[in-house]
Amino acid sequence: MILGILLVGLVITFIWVRSNSLRKEAPIALPYPLPPAHATPAPHPLPSAPTVAQVPPKPPAEIERPKTLKEKADEETQHLVDGPAAKPAGAPVTPPVKPAITSTALALPPLVQPVPLGQTKGAPARALPLDPNKLDSERIAAYQVALERIHFSCGFIDGDQGMRTQRMLRAYQASRGLPVTGFLDEATRESIGEPGEPFLNYTVTADDIASIMPKPATWIAKSKATRLGYNDIWELLAEKFHCARAYLKGLNPGVKTPVAGTDIVGPKVYPAAPIPHAASLRIYLSETEIEALDANGKIIAFFPCSIAKDKAKRPSGELTVKVVDPHPDYTFDPALFVDASKAEGITHKLVLPPGPRNPVGTDWVGLSLPGYGIHGTPEPENISRTQSHGCFRLANWNAEKVLKMVKVGTPVDVQP
């Protein structure tokens, strides 16, 4: 009995041990596999995106380079050459839209600025008054400069709306089909447009100073000179800027005698429009002026001139260009300068060398009437006065333009 009970107990113990052993060895069925021991779980995969072609990145947008003052002046000059675009008849007039003022706009420099040539030091800025109706000396000079650039010259820039400027304005107005008033009226100012940059800063150079030469006192001394240059630096600078010496000095009140390195302010007559070809020239003796005309008879350039004091020596009628001579010499004829010849004992002709203070200036355009021509002068501020011996005198810068406009055979009509 006891032995049986022990056998039953051993059987039960064996079964229990075996059951536990099987539970430890059998794997547990899971809906997903377990990661290996000590492994980092893989991230849950995301839905794959569609393949997109690789586009190289766009370069940064180019910032528009601001225009230089010279480029703006070139555009302004071209505007003056082309003139305002004609509006079709009956076209509605659209008032200009005034741009909103922003902080950026307020930071921009004014439209009118001096143009630096080289490294200027302390040259005063000459800004134009913003009110276009305020015709003070500076604004008048600005319009003179603007028209000078397209070869409508008042002779020399002086900021004065006097006789020479009025004649120049009449020619400009006629060429543009405007009412011919001779004044800077609203229609004329609108046609010209904002003058832009009428003044510039300039540094006097060593070459400028080298052009100054002692003034020979006599005709004989002039004939022995190698060149007839400028008498002083103010003469040279005034001619460089196509202006009167007094006006130039007024622009530079703190400058007594310019030397190499001196900074000054002057009228900005360059860059200028290309010099046009003239089909003919017309000279009005009563108005002391020369007009250059195109093939249709339109005025394309205007220059004040001087004519003979003696009316008997003034030519008239149809002439032609016979010779063009830049940098001419000059033949002194004792028969024309009787008093000077007697005082110096001159009995034969003398040949004077070229130069801006040569009696015929820097350029000579000979006409078909012997001894007559269109030429420069050593005294540009006397232009428009009746002082010559019969020829037509121009400021040197204008004589140079005429020489480039014409050719041998160009008709020249001289009218009373």
Residue pairs with C-beta under 8 A, 6 or more apart in sequence:
35 41
35 42
67 75
69 113
69 115
69 197
70 115
70 271
72 196
72 197
73 115
73 196
73 197
73 268
73 271
74 271
76 146
76 193
76 194
76 195
76 196
76 197
77 149
77 150
77 271
77 272
77 273
78 273
79 193
80 146
80 147
80 149
80 150
80 192
80 193
80 273
81 150
81 273
83 176
83 191
84 190
84 191
84 193
87 93
99 105
110 127
110 130
111 194
111 196
112 127
112 128
112 142
112 194
112 195
112 196
112 197
112 198
113 125
113 127
113 197
114 123
114 125
114 126
114 197
114 199
114 200
114 201
114 265
114 268
115 197
115 200
115 201
115 268
116 200
116 201
117 200
117 201
117 202
117 203
118 203
119 203
120 201
120 202
120 203
120 263
121 263
122 263
123 201
123 202
123 263
123 264
123 265
124 265
126 138
126 198
126 199
126 251
126 265
128 138
128 139
128 142
128 195
128 198
129 136
129 138
129 139
132 139
132 189
132 194
135 161
135 184
137 159
137 160
138 159
138 198
139 195
140 159
140 160
140 161
140 165
140 184
141 157
141 158
141 159
141 198
141 247
141 267
142 195
142 198
143 184
143 189
143 192
143 195
144 154
144 157
144 158
144 159
144 165
144 267
145 157
145 195
145 198
145 267
145 268
145 269
146 192
146 193
146 195
146 196
146 198
147 153
147 154
147 168
147 169
147 172
147 192
148 154
148 157
148 242
148 267
148 269
148 272
149 269
149 270
149 271
149 272
149 273
150 272
150 273
151 272
151 273
151 275
151 276
151 292
151 300
151 301
151 302
151 401
152 168
152 171
152 172
152 175
152 301
152 302
153 168
153 242
153 301
153 302
153 303
153 304
153 395
153 397
153 398
154 164
154 165
154 167
154 168
154 304
155 164
155 303
155 304
155 380
155 383
155 384
155 395
155 398
156 238
156 242
156 243
156 244
156 247
156 380
156 381
156 383
156 395
157 241
157 242
157 243
157 244
157 247
157 267
157 269
158 243
158 244
158 246
158 247
159 247
161 183
161 184
163 384
164 304
164 383
164 384
166 182
166 183
167 182
167 287
167 289
167 302
167 304
168 302
168 304
169 181
169 182
169 183
169 184
169 188
170 180
170 181
170 182
171 289
171 291
171 299
171 302
172 178
172 188
172 192
172 299
172 302
173 179
173 180
173 181
173 182
173 188
174 180
174 299
175 298
175 299
175 300
176 191
178 187
178 188
178 191
179 185
179 187
181 188
197 268
198 267
198 268
199 251
199 265
199 266
199 267
199 268
200 265
200 266
200 267
200 268
201 263
201 264
201 265
202 237
202 240
202 241
202 263
202 264
202 265
202 266
203 261
203 262
203 263
204 233
204 237
204 258
204 259
204 260
204 261
204 262
204 263
204 264
205 260
206 260
208 233
208 236
208 237
208 240
208 260
209 233
209 259
209 260
211 229
211 230
211 236
212 229
212 230
212 231
212 232
212 233
212 236
213 225
213 227
213 228
213 229
213 230
213 231
213 355
215 231
215 357
216 222
216 224
216 225
216 228
218 344
219 332
219 337
219 340
219 341
219 344
219 346
219 350
219 352
220 344
220 346
220 350
222 228
222 332
222 350
222 352
223 332
223 350
223 351
223 352
223 353
225 352
225 353
225 355
226 353
227 353
227 354
227 355
228 352
228 353
228 354
228 355
228 356
228 357
228 358
228 378
229 355
229 356
229 357
230 236
230 239
230 356
230 357
231 357
233 257
233 258
233 259
234 245
234 248
234 249
234 258
235 245
237 248
237 258
237 264
237 266
238 244
238 245
238 247
238 248
238 380
239 356
239 380
239 395
239 396
239 397
240 266
241 248
241 266
241 267
241 269
242 267
242 269
242 395
242 397
243 266
243 267
244 381
245 381
248 264
248 266
249 255
251 264
251 265
251 266
252 264
252 265
255 262
255 264
258 264
275 401
275 404
275 405
276 292
276 294
276 300
276 301
276 405
277 294
277 405
278 292
278 293
278 294
278 300
278 301
278 402
278 405
278 406
278 410
279 293
279 294
279 295
279 410
279 411
280 292
280 293
280 410
280 411
280 412
280 413
281 290
281 291
281 292
281 293
281 374
281 402
281 406
281 410
281 411
281 412
281 413
282 290
282 291
282 293
282 412
282 413
282 415
283 289
283 290
283 291
283 305
283 392
283 412
283 413
283 414
283 415
284 291
284 415
284 416
285 307
285 314
285 316
285 414
285 415
285 416
286 416
288 304
288 305
288 306
288 307
288 384
288 385
288 386
289 302
289 303
289 304
289 305
290 302
290 303
290 304
290 305
290 374
290 392
290 394
290 402
291 299
291 301
291 302
292 299
292 300
292 301
292 302
292 303
292 402
292 405
293 299
293 300
294 300
301 401
301 405
303 394
303 395
303 398
303 401
303 402
304 383
304 384
304 394
304 395
304 398
305 374
305 383
305 384
305 392
305 393
305 394
306 377
306 382
306 383
306 384
306 385
306 386
306 387
306 388
306 392
306 393
306 394
307 314
307 386
307 388
307 392
308 314
308 386
308 388
308 389
308 390
308 391
309 386
309 387
309 388
310 389
310 390
313 389
313 390
314 390
314 414
315 367
315 369
315 372
315 390
315 414
316 414
316 415
316 416
317 413
317 414
318 411
318 412
318 413
318 414
319 367
319 368
319 369
319 372
319 411
319 412
319 413
319 414
320 367
320 368
320 409
320 410
320 411
320 412
321 365
321 366
321 367
321 368
321 406
321 407
321 408
321 409
321 410
321 412
322 366
322 367
322 368
322 408
323 364
323 365
323 366
323 408
324 363
324 364
324 365
324 366
324 403
324 406
324 407
324 408
325 363
325 364
325 365
325 366
326 362
326 363
326 364
326 400
326 403
327 354
327 362
327 363
328 354
328 358
328 360
328 363
328 364
328 375
329 351
329 352
329 353
329 354
329 358
330 351
330 352
330 358
330 359
330 360
331 349
331 350
331 351
331 352
332 346
332 349
332 350
332 351
332 352
332 359
333 349
334 341
334 346
334 347
334 348
334 349
336 389
340 346
341 347
352 358
352 359
354 362
355 362
356 362
356 376
356 378
356 396
357 378
358 376
358 378
359 378
360 373
360 375
360 376
360 377
360 391
361 375
361 376
361 377
361 378
361 393
361 394
361 396
361 399
362 376
362 396
362 399
362 400
363 375
363 376
363 396
363 399
363 400
363 402
363 403
364 373
364 374
364 375
364 376
364 399
364 403
365 373
365 374
365 375
365 399
365 402
365 403
365 406
366 372
366 373
367 373
367 374
367 412
371 390
372 390
372 391
372 392
373 391
373 392
374 391
374 392
374 394
374 399
374 402
374 412
375 391
375 392
375 393
375 394
375 399
376 393
376 394
376 395
376 396
376 398
376 399
376 400
377 383
377 393
377 394
377 395
377 396
377 399
380 395
380 396
383 393
383 394
383 395
387 393
394 402
